[in-house]
Every structure is written in C-alpha cells, then in structure tokens.
C-alpha cells in the first residue's frame, strides 16, 4: 500500500509498510480516513496564530537597563496605554517573547532580535483562504508593531524591520485521535507515562481564540 502525494514534479505514489504523519496538520491520517479532531469542539476554531518578525539595529543593553524592562518586561502597561490612546490596534495585550537571533552578534548596539507579538484570531488554519488571510494580516501587523516599537521602546530607536517569518506559527489544527487523550489535569499534576513519547517543561498556555491574551488556567476535575 502507498500514499499519493502532490509535488513540484507532479503526482507521485510513495509505497511503504508504515507511514509517520509529520505534516503538522494530520494531513496523512485525515485524507486516509483516520479519526481526527480540529480546534475547539463547538465550532472547530483554532487558537490564535502568530507571525514572528525580526528587528535589526537594537541596543539590547540599553533596553535591558531601562525602566520598562525592569518594571514591565511583558509591556502590559505600555501596550494597554497605547491601545487606550489609539496609538496601537488591539493586536495582543502583552509581549509574548523577545529573543536574540542565534549565532548573530550580541551586545554590539546593533543586535538582531526575534519578537512574538503579531497575532491573528478566529483562525481556521486548515482552510486555504484563512491561511492566506493570516499571512497577509500577520505581515501588516509586523509593520505596525515595528514602527510602534521603534517610536516607543528604549533601545529600539534605531531599529528596523529586517524580515518577517517565512512560516506562520500555527499552534493547533487537526489532532489525531489516539489511544489516550492528554488533558489539562495531566499538565497540572505533572503526569508521567510508561510509554512516554515527549517531554516538555511548558505549562498550560492557550492563545486567545477570538480575543487578545492567553489563558493560563482551566477548570480542574
């Protein structure tokens, strides 16, 4: 038995005894007729998707010594004020993360940093039309955010938008229905399994489906 795939060389058949679905969207299982779930139960909407962007020309030393970094490093108060004053659209209510680009010069006054801030909501990442919408929306948001950060955040006065992510950060789409359903209580109780397939230190974190912000808690059982 095999799998029919579509490539730049046209239609192909890949033969094999077993197949591993590494598509990220359970494409293989779904199109083979396997059982999958999509997004949340009531409407199959997925949690918010992100498009990261990179700023160059950043003075990270100045930034990490600033009052903003020391007292509001998630930019919660800064963003709230900007939205209330009409200086920034409600893209998100906090900075998700800001990190150096690996193997690039650091602490030179012209650092390169990657930022997770841009978010699309009401996401259906298995639909071509909505994927296109999120890529366009994400890149528009990156331009808005880069300009606002340059004007607002200490150490970013000479920053510029170097590039945006080539791939959208999709947090969930189709999920294969397996022998066991991993739950929020498994995370809360740090459950362990004899047939472990993955290890993570990350906590419960749901990016808003329709509204800004993240959910860090759930109703326990």
C-alpha positions as CSV (number, residue, x, y, z in Angstrom):
1,X,0.0,0.0,0.0
2,X,1.1,3.6,-0.5
3,X,0.3,7.3,-0.3
4,X,-0.5,9.5,-3.2
5,X,1.3,12.9,-2.9
6,X,1.4,16.0,-5.0
7,X,4.9,17.6,-5.6
8,X,6.5,20.1,-7.9
9,X,7.2,17.2,-10.2
10,X,3.5,16.2,-10.2
11,X,1.6,13.4,-8.7
12,X,3.6,10.6,-7.0
13,X,3.0,7.4,-5.1
14,X,5.1,6.6,-2.1
15,X,5.0,2.9,-1.1
16,X,5.6,1.6,2.4
17,X,4.6,-0.7,5.2
18,X,4.2,2.1,7.7
19,X,3.9,5.8,7.5
20,X,4.6,8.5,10.0
21,X,2.4,11.6,9.7
22,X,4.8,14.5,10.2
23,X,2.7,17.0,8.3
24,X,1.9,19.1,11.4
25,X,-1.8,19.1,10.4
26,X,-2.5,15.3,10.5
27,X,-2.9,15.5,6.7
28,X,-1.9,11.9,6.1
29,X,-4.3,10.5,8.7
30,X,-7.1,12.8,7.7
31,X,-7.0,12.1,4.0
32,X,-6.6,8.4,4.7
33,X,-9.9,8.4,6.6
34,X,-8.4,8.3,10.1
35,X,-10.1,9.9,13.1
36,X,-9.1,13.5,13.8
37,X,-10.3,16.5,15.8
38,X,-10.0,20.1,14.7
39,X,-9.7,23.1,17.0
40,X,-12.2,23.6,19.8
41,X,-15.3,21.4,19.9
42,X,-18.1,23.9,19.4
43,X,-17.0,25.3,16.0
44,X,-13.6,23.8,15.2
45,X,-11.9,27.2,15.5
46,X,-8.2,27.0,16.4
47,X,-6.4,29.2,19.0
48,X,-4.6,32.3,17.8
49,X,-1.8,32.0,15.2
50,X,1.4,34.2,15.2
51,X,3.9,35.5,12.7
52,X,7.2,36.4,14.3
53,X,9.3,39.2,13.0
54,X,13.0,40.2,13.4
55,X,14.2,43.7,14.2
56,X,17.8,44.8,13.5
57,X,19.7,47.8,14.9
58,X,18.6,47.1,18.5
59,X,20.6,48.3,21.5
60,X,19.7,45.4,23.8
61,X,22.0,46.6,26.6
62,X,20.1,49.9,26.7
63,X,16.8,48.1,26.7
64,X,17.6,45.6,29.5
65,X,18.8,48.5,31.7
66,X,15.6,50.5,31.0
67,X,12.8,51.0,33.5
68,X,10.4,49.4,31.0
69,X,12.4,46.1,31.1
70,X,12.8,46.2,34.8
71,X,9.2,47.0,35.8
72,X,7.1,46.0,32.8
73,X,9.1,43.4,30.8
74,X,5.9,42.0,29.2
75,X,5.0,45.5,28.1
76,X,1.5,45.0,29.6
77,X,1.1,48.6,30.9
78,X,2.8,50.1,27.9
79,X,0.5,48.2,25.5
80,X,-2.6,49.0,27.5
81,X,-1.9,52.7,27.4
82,X,-1.1,52.7,23.7
83,X,-4.3,50.9,22.8
84,X,-6.3,53.3,25.1
85,X,-4.7,56.3,23.4
86,X,-5.3,55.0,19.9
87,X,-1.6,54.6,19.1
88,X,-1.8,50.8,18.6
89,X,-4.6,48.5,17.5
90,X,-5.5,45.6,19.9
91,X,-3.2,43.0,18.4
92,X,-2.3,41.5,21.7
93,X,-2.2,42.7,25.3
94,X,1.4,41.7,26.1
95,X,4.7,40.8,24.6
96,X,4.9,37.1,24.2
97,X,8.7,36.9,23.8
98,X,11.7,38.7,22.6
99,X,15.0,36.8,22.0
100,X,18.3,37.2,20.3
101,X,18.9,35.5,16.9
102,X,21.3,32.6,17.4
103,X,24.8,33.0,16.1
104,X,24.4,36.7,15.4
105,X,26.4,39.4,17.1
106,X,25.1,40.4,20.6
107,X,25.7,43.4,22.9
108,X,27.1,45.4,20.0
109,X,24.4,48.2,19.9
110,X,23.1,46.7,16.7
111,X,21.6,43.4,17.8
112,X,19.0,41.4,15.9
113,X,16.0,40.2,17.9
114,X,13.0,38.0,17.1
115,X,9.7,39.1,18.5
116,X,6.4,37.2,19.0
117,X,3.7,39.7,19.2
118,X,1.6,39.7,16.0
119,X,-1.5,37.5,16.3
120,X,-4.4,36.5,14.1
121,X,-7.7,35.4,15.8
122,X,-10.7,33.5,14.6
123,X,-8.3,31.0,12.9
124,X,-9.1,28.1,10.7
125,X,-5.6,27.0,9.6
126,X,-6.8,24.0,7.5
127,X,-8.6,26.4,5.1
128,X,-6.6,27.9,2.3
129,X,-8.4,31.1,2.3
130,X,-7.9,31.7,6.0
131,X,-4.3,30.8,5.9
132,X,-3.8,33.5,3.2
133,X,-5.7,35.9,5.4
134,X,-3.5,35.2,8.4
135,X,-0.2,35.6,6.4
136,X,-1.4,39.0,5.0
137,X,-2.7,40.2,8.3
138,X,0.4,39.0,10.2
139,X,2.8,40.9,7.9
140,X,0.6,44.0,8.2
141,X,0.7,43.7,12.0
142,X,4.5,43.3,11.9
143,X,4.9,46.6,10.1
144,X,2.6,48.3,12.6
145,X,4.4,46.8,15.6
146,X,7.9,47.5,14.3
147,X,7.0,51.2,13.8
148,X,5.4,51.5,17.2
149,X,8.3,49.7,19.0
150,X,10.9,52.0,17.3
151,X,9.0,55.1,18.5
152,X,8.2,53.8,22.0
153,X,10.7,51.2,23.4
154,X,14.1,52.3,24.8
155,X,17.0,50.8,22.9
156,X,14.9,50.4,19.7
157,X,15.3,54.0,18.5
158,X,17.4,52.9,15.5
159,X,15.7,49.6,14.9
160,X,14.3,48.5,11.6
161,X,12.1,45.6,10.3
162,X,14.6,43.1,8.9
163,X,12.2,40.4,7.9
164,X,9.1,38.5,8.9
165,X,8.7,34.8,9.5
166,X,8.5,32.6,6.4
167,X,6.1,30.3,8.1
168,X,3.0,31.1,10.2
169,X,3.1,30.0,13.8
170,X,0.1,27.6,13.9
171,X,-0.5,26.3,17.4
172,X,-3.1,23.8,16.6
173,X,-5.1,22.4,13.7
174,X,-6.1,18.8,13.2
175,X,-5.2,16.4,16.0
176,X,-5.1,12.6,15.6
177,X,-7.4,10.8,17.9
178,X,-5.1,8.2,19.6
179,X,-5.4,5.7,22.4
180,X,-5.2,8.3,25.1
181,X,-6.3,11.9,25.3
182,X,-3.8,14.2,27.1
183,X,-5.6,16.6,29.4
184,X,-5.1,19.8,31.3
185,X,-5.1,17.8,34.5
186,X,-2.1,15.8,33.2
187,X,-0.2,19.0,32.9
188,X,-1.3,20.3,36.3
189,X,-0.3,17.1,38.1
190,X,2.9,16.5,36.0
191,X,1.6,13.1,34.9
192,X,4.1,10.5,33.7
193,X,3.6,7.6,31.4
194,X,5.4,4.3,30.8
195,X,5.3,4.8,27.0
196,X,6.5,8.4,27.0
197,X,7.0,10.0,23.6
198,X,7.7,13.6,24.5
199,X,8.9,15.7,27.5
200,X,8.2,19.4,28.0
201,X,8.6,21.9,30.8
202,X,5.9,24.2,29.3
203,X,2.8,24.9,31.3
204,X,-0.8,25.3,30.2
205,X,-1.0,28.1,27.6
206,X,-3.9,28.8,25.3
207,X,-3.7,31.8,23.0
208,X,-7.0,33.5,22.7
209,X,-9.4,32.2,20.0
210,X,-11.3,35.4,19.4
211,X,-9.8,37.9,21.9
212,X,-6.3,39.1,22.8
213,X,-4.4,37.4,25.6
214,X,-3.6,33.9,26.8
215,X,-5.4,31.5,29.1
216,X,-3.1,30.2,31.8
217,X,-5.7,28.3,33.8
218,X,-8.6,25.9,33.2
219,X,-11.4,24.4,35.3
220,X,-10.0,21.3,37.0
221,X,-11.6,18.0,37.5
